[in-house]
Amino acid sequence: MLLRFGITALIVGAFGYLYASPHLLDDRENMATANLLFLLGLLGLVIGAIFHVLQSGFLTLFLRGFADIRHLFIRQSKALQEENERLRSDESLTVWKTSVFRHLKVYTSGCGTGLVLCSMVLMGIG
């Protein structure tokens, strides 16, 4: 998992540097490019943190409370309730969701880290 994170950070950092390389001679464009890469990196890190919190189950009780309140206001048919219960008890679906969250967390965090590091390198050059 750490290897995927590092490889993703390196690849995205390299692409960020390639994106910024035409602007290295002009200080104003270099600053704007570095700011854009930093902003996109922070966005990737925030999305990775959201996936981490959702995967950890920290908000599970809170979200279940909202689901219970929703049932008070919105009626569901018996067939829809049975289908929802079947989906909740499906182990293969649960394993797939866990795998997808884990991969998304690693890749978005790696992309965010790569872009932030690339923007820091660009600011050091400029």
C-alpha positions as CSV (number, residue, x, y, z in Angstrom):
1,M,0.0,0.0,0.0
2,L,2.8,2.4,0.8
3,L,4.5,1.5,-2.4
4,R,1.4,2.4,-4.4
5,F,1.2,5.7,-2.5
6,G,4.8,6.5,-3.2
7,I,4.6,5.6,-6.9
8,T,1.5,7.6,-7.4
9,A,3.1,10.6,-5.7
10,L,6.1,10.4,-7.9
11,I,4.2,9.9,-11.1
12,V,1.8,12.8,-10.4
13,G,4.7,15.0,-9.2
14,A,6.5,14.3,-12.4
15,F,3.4,15.1,-14.5
16,G,2.9,18.3,-12.5
17,Y,6.5,19.3,-13.1
18,L,6.1,18.6,-16.9
19,Y,3.0,20.7,-16.8
20,A,4.8,23.6,-15.2
21,S,8.1,23.3,-17.2
22,P,7.0,25.8,-20.0
23,H,6.3,28.4,-17.3
24,L,9.6,28.2,-15.4
25,L,11.2,31.2,-17.1
26,D,8.3,33.6,-16.3
27,D,8.1,34.2,-12.5
28,R,4.5,35.3,-12.6
29,E,3.3,32.2,-14.5
30,N,5.5,30.0,-12.3
31,M,3.9,31.4,-9.2
32,A,0.4,30.9,-10.6
33,T,1.2,27.3,-11.7
34,A,2.7,26.5,-8.3
35,N,-0.4,27.9,-6.6
36,L,-2.6,25.8,-8.9
37,L,-0.7,22.6,-8.2
38,F,-0.7,23.3,-4.5
39,L,-4.5,23.9,-4.5
40,L,-5.1,20.7,-6.5
41,G,-2.8,18.8,-4.1
42,L,-4.7,20.1,-1.1
43,L,-7.9,19.1,-2.7
44,G,-6.6,15.6,-3.3
45,L,-5.4,15.3,0.3
46,V,-8.8,16.4,1.6
47,I,-10.6,13.9,-0.6
48,G,-8.2,11.2,0.6
49,A,-8.9,12.2,4.2
50,I,-12.6,12.0,3.6
51,F,-12.2,8.4,2.2
52,H,-10.1,7.5,5.2
53,V,-12.7,8.8,7.7
54,L,-15.5,7.0,5.8
55,Q,-13.4,3.8,5.7
56,S,-12.6,3.9,9.4
57,G,-16.2,3.9,10.3
58,F,-16.0,7.0,12.5
59,L,-19.2,8.5,11.1
60,T,-21.1,5.3,10.9
61,L,-23.3,5.9,13.9
62,F,-23.9,9.5,12.9
63,L,-24.9,8.5,9.3
64,R,-27.2,5.7,10.6
65,G,-29.0,8.2,12.8
66,F,-29.8,10.3,9.7
67,A,-31.0,7.1,7.9
68,D,-33.3,6.4,10.8
69,I,-34.7,9.9,10.7
70,R,-35.2,9.6,7.0
71,H,-37.4,6.6,7.5
72,L,-39.7,8.8,9.6
73,F,-40.3,11.2,6.8
74,I,-40.0,9.1,3.7
75,R,-41.9,5.9,3.3
76,Q,-40.3,2.9,1.5
77,S,-42.1,0.0,0.0
78,K,-41.7,-3.5,1.5
79,A,-39.8,-4.7,-1.6
80,L,-37.4,-1.8,-1.4
81,Q,-36.8,-2.5,2.3
82,E,-36.1,-6.1,1.6
83,E,-33.7,-5.2,-1.3
84,N,-31.8,-2.8,0.9
85,E,-31.5,-5.5,3.6
86,R,-30.3,-8.0,1.1
87,L,-27.6,-5.5,-0.2
88,R,-26.5,-4.8,3.4
89,S,-26.0,-8.5,4.1
90,D,-24.1,-9.1,0.8
91,E,-20.5,-9.9,1.8
92,S,-19.0,-9.6,-1.7
93,L,-20.5,-6.1,-2.1
94,T,-19.1,-5.1,1.3
95,V,-15.6,-6.4,0.4
96,W,-15.7,-4.6,-3.0
97,K,-16.7,-1.3,-1.3
98,T,-13.9,-1.7,1.2
99,S,-11.4,-2.4,-1.6
100,V,-12.6,0.6,-3.6
101,F,-12.4,2.9,-0.6
102,R,-8.9,1.7,0.2
103,H,-7.6,2.2,-3.4
104,L,-9.3,5.6,-3.7
105,K,-7.8,6.7,-0.4
106,V,-4.3,5.7,-1.5
107,Y,-4.5,7.1,-4.9
108,T,-6.0,10.5,-4.0
109,S,-3.6,10.9,-1.1
110,G,-0.7,10.0,-3.3
111,C,-1.8,12.4,-6.0
112,G,-2.3,15.2,-3.5
113,T,1.1,14.6,-1.9
114,G,2.8,14.5,-5.3
115,L,1.2,17.8,-6.4
116,V,2.0,19.5,-3.1
117,L,5.6,18.4,-3.4
118,C,5.8,19.5,-7.0
119,S,4.5,22.9,-6.1
120,M,7.1,23.2,-3.3
121,V,9.8,22.3,-5.7
122,L,8.6,24.9,-8.2
123,M,8.5,27.5,-5.5
124,G,12.1,26.6,-4.5
125,I,13.2,27.0,-8.1
126,G,11.4,30.4,-8.6
